[in-house]
């Protein structure tokens, strides 16, 4: 095999190895991003659960304020 062919194969192997290394690094970064996004989604769900809308609590508030409303109507 001529020397030029050997050099060409070596250079091609180095280029392919560099591409493989880059793709592996990209996969590792994507895996880290996926874990982080999973944590963010859980955090958003917790915030949504803790910040209920007013209508859910409105009935109990209205019942608690009924004596105040009754008093204000008599004034």
PDB file of N, CA, C and O in Angstrom, chain B, residues numbered from 101:
ATOM      1  N   UNK B 101       0.862  -1.160   0.000  1.00  0.00           N
ATOM      2  CA  UNK B 101       0.000   0.000   0.000  1.00  0.00           C
ATOM      3  C   UNK B 101       0.917   1.234   0.000  1.00  0.00           C
ATOM      4  O   UNK B 101       1.873   1.292   0.773  1.00  0.00           O
ATOM      5  N   UNK B 102       0.638   2.187  -0.835  1.00  0.00           N
ATOM      6  CA  UNK B 102       1.488   3.379  -0.910  1.00  0.00           C
ATOM      7  C   UNK B 102       1.389   4.216   0.369  1.00  0.00           C
ATOM      8  O   UNK B 102       0.404   4.139   1.104  1.00  0.00           O
ATOM      9  N   UNK B 103       2.398   4.992   0.610  1.00  0.00           N
ATOM     10  CA  UNK B 103       2.471   5.811   1.817  1.00  0.00           C
ATOM     11  C   UNK B 103       1.355   6.859   1.832  1.00  0.00           C
ATOM     12  O   UNK B 103       0.826   7.180   2.896  1.00  0.00           O
ATOM     13  N   UNK B 104       0.998   7.384   0.680  1.00  0.00           N
ATOM     14  CA  UNK B 104      -0.063   8.392   0.618  1.00  0.00           C
ATOM     15  C   UNK B 104      -1.396   7.797   1.066  1.00  0.00           C
ATOM     16  O   UNK B 104      -2.184   8.479   1.722  1.00  0.00           O
ATOM     17  N   UNK B 105      -1.653   6.562   0.729  1.00  0.00           N
ATOM     18  CA  UNK B 105      -2.894   5.906   1.126  1.00  0.00           C
ATOM     19  C   UNK B 105      -2.927   5.704   2.637  1.00  0.00           C
ATOM     20  O   UNK B 105      -3.966   5.891   3.270  1.00  0.00           O
ATOM     21  N   UNK B 106      -1.799   5.324   3.207  1.00  0.00           N
ATOM     22  CA  UNK B 106      -1.717   5.120   4.662  1.00  0.00           C
ATOM     23  C   UNK B 106      -1.948   6.445   5.387  1.00  0.00           C
ATOM     24  O   UNK B 106      -2.687   6.500   6.370  1.00  0.00           O
ATOM     25  N   UNK B 107      -1.319   7.499   4.903  1.00  0.00           N
ATOM     26  CA  UNK B 107      -1.481   8.818   5.518  1.00  0.00           C
ATOM     27  C   UNK B 107      -2.938   9.268   5.406  1.00  0.00           C
ATOM     28  O   UNK B 107      -3.493   9.822   6.355  1.00  0.00           O
ATOM     29  N   UNK B 108      -3.544   9.035   4.266  1.00  0.00           N
ATOM     30  CA  UNK B 108      -4.938   9.405   4.061  1.00  0.00           C
ATOM     31  C   UNK B 108      -5.847   8.647   5.026  1.00  0.00           C
ATOM     32  O   UNK B 108      -6.759   9.239   5.603  1.00  0.00           O
ATOM     33  N   UNK B 109      -5.615   7.358   5.207  1.00  0.00           N
ATOM     34  CA  UNK B 109      -6.417   6.564   6.141  1.00  0.00           C
ATOM     35  C   UNK B 109      -6.233   7.035   7.579  1.00  0.00           C
ATOM     36  O   UNK B 109      -7.192   7.076   8.350  1.00  0.00           O
ATOM     37  N   UNK B 110      -5.006   7.388   7.938  1.00  0.00           N
ATOM     38  CA  UNK B 110      -4.745   7.865   9.300  1.00  0.00           C
ATOM     39  C   UNK B 110      -5.459   9.194   9.540  1.00  0.00           C
ATOM     40  O   UNK B 110      -6.080   9.386  10.585  1.00  0.00           O
ATOM     41  N   UNK B 111      -5.372  10.103   8.582  1.00  0.00           N
ATOM     42  CA  UNK B 111      -6.038  11.394   8.721  1.00  0.00           C
ATOM     43  C   UNK B 111      -7.550  11.210   8.778  1.00  0.00           C
ATOM     44  O   UNK B 111      -8.223  11.863   9.576  1.00  0.00           O
ATOM     45  N   UNK B 112      -8.088  10.333   7.945  1.00  0.00           N
ATOM     46  CA  UNK B 112      -9.528  10.068   7.964  1.00  0.00           C
ATOM     47  C   UNK B 112      -9.944   9.484   9.307  1.00  0.00           C
ATOM     48  O   UNK B 112     -10.989   9.848   9.845  1.00  0.00           O
ATOM     49  N   UNK B 113      -9.134   8.579   9.853  1.00  0.00           N
ATOM     50  CA  UNK B 113      -9.447   7.980  11.161  1.00  0.00           C
ATOM     51  C   UNK B 113      -9.422   9.046  12.251  1.00  0.00           C
ATOM     52  O   UNK B 113     -10.268   9.020  13.144  1.00  0.00           O
ATOM     53  N   UNK B 114      -8.485   9.974  12.203  1.00  0.00           N
ATOM     54  CA  UNK B 114      -8.420  11.047  13.196  1.00  0.00           C
ATOM     55  C   UNK B 114      -9.634  11.974  13.095  1.00  0.00           C
ATOM     56  O   UNK B 114     -10.182  12.398  14.112  1.00  0.00           O
ATOM     57  N   UNK B 115     -10.050  12.284  11.868  1.00  0.00           N
ATOM     58  CA  UNK B 115     -11.227  13.131  11.685  1.00  0.00           C
ATOM     59  C   UNK B 115     -12.479  12.441  12.208  1.00  0.00           C
ATOM     60  O   UNK B 115     -13.303  13.063  12.880  1.00  0.00           O
ATOM     61  N   UNK B 116     -12.620  11.174  11.905  1.00  0.00           N
ATOM     62  CA  UNK B 116     -13.779  10.406  12.372  1.00  0.00           C
ATOM     63  C   UNK B 116     -13.766  10.298  13.901  1.00  0.00           C
ATOM     64  O   UNK B 116     -14.809  10.422  14.543  1.00  0.00           O
ATOM     65  N   UNK B 117     -12.584  10.069  14.479  1.00  0.00           N
ATOM     66  CA  UNK B 117     -12.483   9.979  15.940  1.00  0.00           C
ATOM     67  C   UNK B 117     -12.856  11.311  16.588  1.00  0.00           C
ATOM     68  O   UNK B 117     -13.532  11.324  17.617  1.00  0.00           O
ATOM     69  N   UNK B 118     -12.429  12.426  16.006  1.00  0.00           N
ATOM     70  CA  UNK B 118     -12.779  13.739  16.549  1.00  0.00           C
ATOM     71  C   UNK B 118     -14.293  13.970  16.462  1.00  0.00           C
ATOM     72  O   UNK B 118     -14.895  14.514  17.387  1.00  0.00           O
ATOM     73  N   UNK B 119     -14.901  13.554  15.348  1.00  0.00           N
ATOM     74  CA  UNK B 119     -16.345  13.702  15.188  1.00  0.00           C
ATOM     75  C   UNK B 119     -17.085  12.848  16.221  1.00  0.00           C
ATOM     76  O   UNK B 119     -18.062  13.303  16.816  1.00  0.00           O
ATOM     77  N   UNK B 120     -16.629  11.630  16.433  1.00  0.00           N
ATOM     78  CA  UNK B 120     -17.256  10.748  17.421  1.00  0.00           C
ATOM     79  C   UNK B 120     -17.136  11.350  18.817  1.00  0.00           C
ATOM     80  O   UNK B 120     -18.098  11.334  19.585  1.00  0.00           O
ATOM     81  N   UNK B 121     -15.960  11.879  19.149  1.00  0.00           N
ATOM     82  CA  UNK B 121     -15.762  12.491  20.459  1.00  0.00           C
ATOM     83  C   UNK B 121     -16.699  13.688  20.632  1.00  0.00           C
ATOM     84  O   UNK B 121     -17.289  13.861  21.699  1.00  0.00           O
ATOM     85  N   UNK B 122     -16.839  14.502  19.608  1.00  0.00           N
ATOM     86  CA  UNK B 122     -17.753  15.642  19.676  1.00  0.00           C
ATOM     87  C   UNK B 122     -19.189  15.209  19.872  1.00  0.00           C
ATOM     88  O   UNK B 122     -19.913  15.807  20.668  1.00  0.00           O
ATOM     89  N   UNK B 123     -19.614  14.182  19.161  1.00  0.00           N
ATOM     90  CA  UNK B 123     -20.988  13.695  19.299  1.00  0.00           C
ATOM     91  C   UNK B 123     -21.245  13.089  20.678  1.00  0.00           C
ATOM     92  O   UNK B 123     -22.337  13.237  21.225  1.00  0.00           O
ATOM     93  N   UNK B 124     -20.265  12.420  21.232  1.00  0.00           N
ATOM     94  CA  UNK B 124     -20.416  11.863  22.580  1.00  0.00           C
ATOM     95  C   UNK B 124     -20.568  12.996  23.588  1.00  0.00           C
ATOM     96  O   UNK B 124     -21.385  12.913  24.505  1.00  0.00           O
ATOM     97  N   UNK B 125     -19.773  14.062  23.416  1.00  0.00           N
ATOM     98  CA  UNK B 125     -19.897  15.210  24.320  1.00  0.00           C
ATOM     99  C   UNK B 125     -21.277  15.852  24.196  1.00  0.00           C
ATOM    100  O   UNK B 125     -21.868  16.247  25.202  1.00  0.00           O
ATOM    101  N   UNK B 126     -21.792  15.960  22.980  1.00  0.00           N
ATOM    102  CA  UNK B 126     -23.128  16.516  22.775  1.00  0.00           C
ATOM    103  C   UNK B 126     -24.171  15.646  23.470  1.00  0.00           C
ATOM    104  O   UNK B 126     -25.086  16.170  24.104  1.00  0.00           O
ATOM    105  N   UNK B 127     -24.046  14.338  23.360  1.00  0.00           N
ATOM    106  CA  UNK B 127     -24.988  13.432  24.029  1.00  0.00           C
ATOM    107  C   UNK B 127     -24.947  13.606  25.545  1.00  0.00           C
ATOM    108  O   UNK B 127     -25.987  13.594  26.204  1.00  0.00           O
ATOM    109  N   UNK B 128     -23.745  13.767  26.096  1.00  0.00           N
ATOM    110  CA  UNK B 128     -23.635  13.964  27.543  1.00  0.00           C
ATOM    111  C   UNK B 128     -24.263  15.288  27.976  1.00  0.00           C
ATOM    112  O   UNK B 128     -24.920  15.357  29.015  1.00  0.00           O
ATOM    113  N   UNK B 129     -24.062  16.326  27.185  1.00  0.00           N
ATOM    114  CA  UNK B 129     -24.676  17.613  27.500  1.00  0.00           C
ATOM    115  C   UNK B 129     -26.203  17.522  27.405  1.00  0.00           C
ATOM    116  O   UNK B 129     -26.908  18.080  28.246  1.00  0.00           O
ATOM    117  N   UNK B 130     -26.707  16.836  26.408  1.00  0.00           N
ATOM    118  CA  UNK B 130     -28.154  16.680  26.269  1.00  0.00           C
ATOM    119  C   UNK B 130     -28.744  15.891  27.435  1.00  0.00           C
ATOM    120  O   UNK B 130     -29.847  16.190  27.894  1.00  0.00           O
ATOM    121  N   UNK B 131     -28.020  14.896  27.908  1.00  0.00           N
ATOM    122  CA  UNK B 131     -28.492  14.130  29.063  1.00  0.00           C
ATOM    123  C   UNK B 131     -28.559  15.022  30.307  1.00  0.00           C
ATOM    124  O   UNK B 131     -29.504  14.928  31.091  1.00  0.00           O
ATOM    125  N   UNK B 132     -27.558  15.886  30.486  1.00  0.00           N
ATOM    126  CA  UNK B 132     -27.563  16.803  31.630  1.00  0.00           C
ATOM    127  C   UNK B 132     -28.718  17.793  31.507  1.00  0.00           C
ATOM    128  O   UNK B 132     -29.366  18.108  32.505  1.00  0.00           O
ATOM    129  N   UNK B 133     -28.982  18.283  30.312  1.00  0.00           N
ATOM    130  CA  UNK B 133     -30.083  19.215  30.094  1.00  0.00           C
ATOM    131  C   UNK B 133     -31.413  18.530  30.380  1.00  0.00           C
ATOM    132  O   UNK B 133     -32.320  19.145  30.942  1.00  0.00           O
ATOM    133  N   UNK B 134     -31.534  17.267  29.998  1.00  0.00           N
ATOM    134  CA  UNK B 134     -32.781  16.545  30.246  1.00  0.00           C
ATOM    135  C   UNK B 134     -33.051  16.415  31.735  1.00  0.00           C
ATOM    136  O   UNK B 134     -34.187  16.569  32.183  1.00  0.00           O
ATOM    137  N   UNK B 135     -31.996  16.128  32.509  1.00  0.00           N
ATOM    138  CA  UNK B 135     -32.175  16.038  33.968  1.00  0.00           C
ATOM    139  C   UNK B 135     -32.580  17.391  34.540  1.00  0.00           C
ATOM    140  O   UNK B 135     -33.460  17.466  35.398  1.00  0.00           O
ATOM    141  N   UNK B 136     -31.944  18.456  34.069  1.00  0.00           N
ATOM    142  CA  UNK B 136     -32.265  19.796  34.561  1.00  0.00           C
ATOM    143  C   UNK B 136     -33.697  20.173  34.203  1.00  0.00           C
ATOM    144  O   UNK B 136     -34.410  20.731  35.037  1.00  0.00           O
ATOM    145  N   UNK B 137     -34.125  19.882  32.995  1.00  0.00           N
ATOM    146  CA  UNK B 137     -35.498  20.196  32.594  1.00  0.00           C
ATOM    147  C   UNK B 137     -36.508  19.402  33.408  1.00  0.00           C
ATOM    148  O   UNK B 137     -37.587  19.904  33.723  1.00  0.00           O
ATOM    149  N   UNK B 138     -36.165  18.173  33.747  1.00  0.00           N
ATOM    150  CA  UNK B 138     -37.048  17.388  34.609  1.00  0.00           C
ATOM    151  C   UNK B 138     -37.227  18.047  35.963  1.00  0.00           C
ATOM    152  O   UNK B 138     -38.331  18.071  36.506  1.00  0.00           O
ATOM    153  N   UNK B 139     -36.144  18.581  36.510  1.00  0.00           N
ATOM    154  CA  UNK B 139     -36.211  19.280  37.785  1.00  0.00           C
ATOM    155  C   UNK B 139     -37.043  20.552  37.665  1.00  0.00           C
ATOM    156  O   UNK B 139     -37.826  20.872  38.560  1.00  0.00           O
ATOM    157  N   UNK B 140     -36.876  21.269  36.571  1.00  0.00           N
ATOM    158  CA  UNK B 140     -37.642  22.501  36.357  1.00  0.00           C
ATOM    159  C   UNK B 140     -39.132  22.190  36.245  1.00  0.00           C
ATOM    160  O   UNK B 140     -39.959  22.911  36.803  1.00  0.00           O
ATOM    161  N   UNK B 141     -39.476  21.131  35.534  1.00  0.00           N
ATOM    162  CA  UNK B 141     -40.892  20.770  35.382  1.00  0.00           C
ATOM    163  C   UNK B 141     -41.505  20.440  36.740  1.00  0.00           C
ATOM    164  O   UNK B 141     -42.629  20.851  37.029  1.00  0.00           O
ATOM    165  N   UNK B 142     -40.786  19.714  37.557  1.00  0.00           N
ATOM    166  CA  UNK B 142     -41.296  19.386  38.893  1.00  0.00           C
ATOM    167  C   UNK B 142     -41.461  20.666  39.713  1.00  0.00           C
ATOM    168  O   UNK B 142     -42.447  20.815  40.435  1.00  0.00           O
ATOM    169  N   UNK B 143     -40.513  21.577  39.607  1.00  0.00           N
ATOM    170  CA  UNK B 143     -40.615  22.846  40.326  1.00  0.00           C
ATOM    171  C   UNK B 143     -41.812  23.659  39.889  1.00  0.00           C
ATOM    172  O   UNK B 143     -42.496  24.254  40.722  1.00  0.00           O
ATOM    173  N   UNK B 144     -42.073  23.694  38.605  1.00  0.00           N
ATOM    174  CA  UNK B 144     -43.232  24.432  38.091  1.00  0.00           C
ATOM    175  C   UNK B 144     -44.525  23.801  38.586  1.00  0.00           C
ATOM    176  O   UNK B 144     -45.472  24.511  38.923  1.00  0.00           O
ATOM    177  N   UNK B 145     -44.572  22.490  38.631  1.00  0.00           N
ATOM    178  CA  UNK B 145     -45.771  21.821  39.133  1.00  0.00           C
ATOM    179  C   UNK B 145     -46.001  22.133  40.611  1.00  0.00           C
ATOM    180  O   UNK B 145     -47.145  22.291  41.040  1.00  0.00           O
ATOM    181  N   UNK B 146     -44.931  22.222  41.385  1.00  0.00           N
ATOM    182  CA  UNK B 146     -45.066  22.560  42.802  1.00  0.00           C
ATOM    183  C   UNK B 146     -45.584  23.987  42.954  1.00  0.00           C
ATOM    184  O   UNK B 146     -46.463  24.246  43.776  1.00  0.00           O
ATOM    185  N   UNK B 147     -45.045  24.906  42.168  1.00  0.00           N
ATOM    186  CA  UNK B 147     -45.510  26.296  42.229  1.00  0.00           C
ATOM    187  C   UNK B 147     -46.978  26.378  41.834  1.00  0.00           C
ATOM    188  O   UNK B 147     -47.751  27.097  42.467  1.00  0.00           O
ATOM    189  N   UNK B 148     -47.366  25.654  40.802  1.00  0.00           N
ATOM    190  CA  UNK B 148     -48.766  25.668  40.365  1.00  0.00           C
ATOM    191  C   UNK B 148     -49.680  25.108  41.454  1.00  0.00           C
ATOM    192  O   UNK B 148     -50.792  25.601  41.646  1.00  0.00           O
ATOM    193  N   UNK B 149     -49.220  24.095  42.156  1.00  0.00           N
ATOM    194  CA  UNK B 149     -50.045  23.521  43.219  1.00  0.00           C
ATOM    195  C   UNK B 149     -50.170  24.469  44.402  1.00  0.00           C
ATOM    196  O   UNK B 149     -51.208  24.502  45.063  1.00  0.00           O
ATOM    197  N   UNK B 150     -49.113  25.245  44.678  1.00  0.00           N
ATOM    198  CA  UNK B 150     -49.135  26.131  45.838  1.00  0.00           C
ATOM    199  C   UNK B 150     -49.809  27.469  45.554  1.00  0.00           C
ATOM    200  O   UNK B 150     -50.119  28.208  46.488  1.00  0.00           O
ATOM    201  N   UNK B 151     -50.036  27.787  44.318  1.00  0.00           N
ATOM    202  CA  UNK B 151     -50.676  29.063  43.978  1.00  0.00           C
ATOM    203  C   UNK B 151     -52.036  28.775  43.352  1.00  0.00           C
ATOM    204  O   UNK B 151     -52.250  28.995  42.160  1.00  0.00           O
ATOM    205  N   UNK B 152     -52.927  28.288  44.166  1.00  0.00           N
ATOM    206  CA  UNK B 152     -54.274  27.989  43.686  1.00  0.00           C
ATOM    207  C   UNK B 152     -54.986  29.262  43.292  1.00  0.00           C
ATOM    208  O   UNK B 152     -54.609  30.355  43.716  1.00  0.00           O
ATOM    209  N   UNK B 153     -55.992  29.119  42.498  1.00  0.00           N
ATOM    210  CA  UNK B 153     -56.783  30.283  42.111  1.00  0.00           C
ATOM    211  C   UNK B 153     -57.733  30.679  43.223  1.00  0.00           C
ATOM    212  O   UNK B 153     -58.014  29.880  44.116  1.00  0.00           O
ATOM    213  N   UNK B 154     -58.220  31.883  43.176  1.00  0.00           N
ATOM    214  CA  UNK B 154     -59.083  32.417  44.226  1.00  0.00           C
ATOM    215  C   UNK B 154     -60.405  31.657  44.344  1.00  0.00           C
ATOM    216  O   UNK B 154     -60.823  31.398  45.473  1.00  0.00           O
ATOM    217  N   UNK B 155     -61.093  31.283  43.262  1.00  0.00           N
ATOM    218  CA  UNK B 155     -62.397  30.620  43.428  1.00  0.00           C
ATOM    219  C   UNK B 155     -62.367  29.373  44.300  1.00  0.00           C
ATOM    220  O   UNK B 155     -63.383  29.028  44.903  1.00  0.00           O
ATOM    221  N   UNK B 156     -61.227  28.686  44.385  1.00  0.00           N
ATOM    222  CA  UNK B 156     -61.182  27.488  45.224  1.00  0.00           C
ATOM    223  C   UNK B 156     -61.323  27.852  46.702  1.00  0.00           C
ATOM    224  O   UNK B 156     -61.911  27.092  47.472  1.00  0.00           O
ATOM    225  N   UNK B 157     -60.795  28.992  47.099  1.00  0.00           N
ATOM    226  CA  UNK B 157     -60.841  29.383  48.505  1.00  0.00           C
ATOM    227  C   UNK B 157     -61.930  30.405  48.783  1.00  0.00           C
ATOM    228  O   UNK B 157     -62.141  30.778  49.937  1.00  0.00           O
ATOM    229  N   UNK B 158     -62.618  30.861  47.762  1.00  0.00           N
ATOM    230  CA  UNK B 158     -63.581  31.948  47.904  1.00  0.00           C
ATOM    231  C   UNK B 158     -64.759  31.585  48.802  1.00  0.00           C
ATOM    232  O   UNK B 158     -65.219  32.429  49.572  1.00  0.00           O
ATOM    233  N   UNK B 159     -65.252  30.371  48.725  1.00  0.00           N
ATOM    234  CA  UNK B 159     -66.400  29.963  49.545  1.00  0.00           C
ATOM    235  C   UNK B 159     -66.083  30.063  51.032  1.00  0.00           C
ATOM    236  O   UNK B 159     -66.890  30.584  51.802  1.00  0.00           O
ATOM    237  N   UNK B 160     -64.928  29.576  51.439  1.00  0.00           N
ATOM    238  CA  UNK B 160     -64.593  29.621  52.866  1.00  0.00           C
ATOM    239  C   UNK B 160     -64.360  31.055  53.333  1.00  0.00           C
ATOM    240  O   UNK B 160     -64.676  31.393  54.474  1.00  0.00           O
ATOM    241  N   UNK B 161     -63.813  31.895  52.467  1.00  0.00           N
ATOM    242  CA  UNK B 161     -63.605  33.299  52.827  1.00  0.00           C
ATOM    243  C   UNK B 161     -64.956  33.998  52.975  1.00  0.00           C
ATOM    244  O   UNK B 161     -65.168  34.751  53.925  1.00  0.00           O
ATOM    245  N   UNK B 162     -65.856  33.751  52.047  1.00  0.00           N
ATOM    246  CA  UNK B 162     -67.193  34.359  52.130  1.00  0.00           C
ATOM    247  C   UNK B 162     -67.916  33.934  53.401  1.00  0.00           C
ATOM    248  O   UNK B 162     -68.585  34.748  54.037  1.00  0.00           O
ATOM    249  N   UNK B 163     -67.785  32.669  53.770  1.00  0.00           N
ATOM    250  CA  UNK B 163     -68.434  32.192  54.996  1.00  0.00           C
ATOM    251  C   UNK B 163     -67.829  32.850  56.234  1.00  0.00           C
ATOM    252  O   UNK B 163     -68.538  33.172  57.188  1.00  0.00           O
ATOM    253  N   UNK B 164     -66.529  33.043  56.208  1.00  0.00           N
ATOM    254  CA  UNK B 164     -65.875  33.675  57.350  1.00  0.00           C
ATOM    255  C   UNK B 164     -66.250  35.147  57.469  1.00  0.00           C
ATOM    256  O   UNK B 164     -66.291  35.680  58.578  1.00  0.00           O
ATOM    257  N   UNK B 165     -66.521  35.807  56.362  1.00  0.00           N
ATOM    258  CA  UNK B 165     -66.833  37.233  56.380  1.00  0.00           C
ATOM    259  C   UNK B 165     -68.327  37.526  56.497  1.00  0.00           C
ATOM    260  O   UNK B 165     -68.727  38.690  56.513  1.00  0.00           O
ATOM    261  N   UNK B 166     -69.153  36.489  56.580  1.00  0.00           N
ATOM    262  CA  UNK B 166     -70.600  36.699  56.670  1.00  0.00           C
ATOM    263  C   UNK B 166     -70.986  37.542  57.883  1.00  0.00           C
ATOM    264  O   UNK B 166     -71.822  38.434  57.741  1.00  0.00           O
ATOM    265  N   UNK B 167     -70.425  37.310  59.062  1.00  0.00           N
ATOM    266  CA  UNK B 167     -70.786  38.172  60.203  1.00  0.00           C
ATOM    267  C   UNK B 167     -70.407  39.640  59.967  1.00  0.00           C
ATOM    268  O   UNK B 167     -71.132  40.539  60.392  1.00  0.00           O
ATOM    269  N   UNK B 168     -69.313  39.881  59.315  1.00  0.00           N
ATOM    270  CA  UNK B 168     -68.904  41.252  59.036  1.00  0.00           C
ATOM    271  C   UNK B 168     -69.879  41.904  58.056  1.00  0.00           C
ATOM    272  O   UNK B 168     -70.261  43.060  58.235  1.00  0.00           O
ATOM    273  N   UNK B 169     -70.278  41.171  57.032  1.00  0.00           N
ATOM    274  CA  UNK B 169     -71.239  41.696  56.061  1.00  0.00           C
ATOM    275  C   UNK B 169     -72.582  41.988  56.724  1.00  0.00           C
ATOM    276  O   UNK B 169     -73.208  43.014  56.457  1.00  0.00           O
ATOM    277  N   UNK B 170     -73.014  41.081  57.586  1.00  0.00           N
ATOM    278  CA  UNK B 170     -74.281  41.297  58.293  1.00  0.00           C
ATOM    279  C   UNK B 170     -74.221  42.556  59.163  1.00  0.00           C
ATOM    280  O   UNK B 170     -75.170  43.337  59.212  1.00  0.00           O
ATOM    281  N   UNK B 171     -73.101  42.734  59.839  1.00  0.00           N
ATOM    282  CA  UNK B 171     -72.946  43.918  60.679  1.00  0.00           C
ATOM    283  C   UNK B 171     -72.952  45.201  59.835  1.00  0.00           C
ATOM    284  O   UNK B 171     -73.580  46.193  60.206  1.00  0.00           O
ATOM    285  N   UNK B 172     -72.248  45.170  58.700  1.00  0.00           N
ATOM    286  CA  UNK B 172     -72.170  46.354  57.840  1.00  0.00           C
ATOM    287  C   UNK B 172     -73.548  46.707  57.278  1.00  0.00           C
ATOM    288  O   UNK B 172     -73.831  47.885  57.062  1.00  0.00           O
ATOM    289  N   UNK B 173     -74.390  45.740  57.043  1.00  0.00           N
ATOM    290  CA  UNK B 173     -75.729  46.015  56.516  1.00  0.00           C
ATOM    291  C   UNK B 173     -76.607  46.692  57.574  1.00  0.00           C
ATOM    292  O   UNK B 173     -77.520  47.445  57.234  1.00  0.00           O
ATOM    293  N   UNK B 174     -76.333  46.426  58.846  1.00  0.00           N
ATOM    294  CA  UNK B 174     -77.135  47.047  59.894  1.00  0.00           C
ATOM    295  C   UNK B 174     -76.713  48.487  60.163  1.00  0.00           C
ATOM    296  O   UNK B 174     -77.476  49.249  60.757  1.00  0.00           O
ATOM    297  N   UNK B 175     -75.553  48.860  59.750  1.00  0.00           N
ATOM    298  CA  UNK B 175     -75.058  50.227  60.027  1.00  0.00           C
ATOM    299  C   UNK B 175     -75.606  51.206  59.087  1.00  0.00           C
ATOM    300  O   UNK B 175     -75.293  52.393  59.180  1.00  0.00           O
TER     301      UNK B 175
END
